[in-house]
Amino acid sequence: MENNCVLLDTSFFIRLLNAEDPLHDNAMGYFRYFLQHDFVIKVSTIAIAEYCVKGEADDLPLKNMQIVPFNFDHALRAGKMIAEVYAEKKRRGASITPRAVVPNDTKMFAQADVELDINYYGTADVECKKVYELIKSAEGQLNFNFIDITIPYTQYFGLLDF
């Protein structure tokens, strides 16, 4: 049986580690579900860097996760993805000037797409879902599914919450 694997982004950990955050319970529910259902949980070095802007790496549940370094293959894929985003926005009539900057969410999408064991990407960032949809629209499909944790895990995975 194939294991499920999820790459979690910075926004997920911000919600998970802040009990006052409105999405804390959703993040806890997902994290607990991942652990109970033997998901391989991964975190990007990019997400760790972002988290460390205001938090400490020691706060992250690293003992439960594998760390994914951003590498050459990820960089190539990220460049292609952001080029597709710019092209898709232009096709839709937006007047934009493509920049030689690749946002971090696109870099982590590239990691999730290149690393074939990753089949989910978990985030609380609803804005990055728009980027995911643009890339998916341009390519037809990606190698991972998008988990928006504003939706409870029971609803996402079609479970009854007893």
C-alpha positions, 0 to 999 in steps of 0.5 A: 500500500502506498503511503500518503505524504504531505508537505506543510507550509509556513502558514500551517505551522503558524496556525498549529502553534498558536492556540489563539489563531482561528484556524488552530483547531483545524491545523491540530485536526489535520496534524493529528489525522496525518499522524494517526493515518501514518502520513509522511509529514514533510517541511521545506527548508523554505518554510522553516526559514519563513517561520524563523522570521518571527518564531524559533525552529525549536518550536516546530514539531521537527521530530515528526517530520522530514526536512526537504531541502530546496534543490536544483530540480526544485529550482528548475521546476519553480522557474517553469511554474512561475513562467506559466503563472505569468503567461496564464495571467496575461492570457486572462487579460492582466497587464503584468510585468513578469519579474525574475522573482519566484515566490516561496509558495511556488518554490514549495509547490515545485518541491511537492511536484518534483518529489514524487512521494508527496501527494498533498500540500497543506496550507492556510494560505488561501491566496496561494490556492489561486497560484496553484489553480493557475498552474494546474490550469496551464498544465492540466494537472499537478502531482499533488493535491491542495489541502486548504485547512480553512476546510476541516479535515473531516470534510476534506477527507469525507469523514464523519466526526463522532 
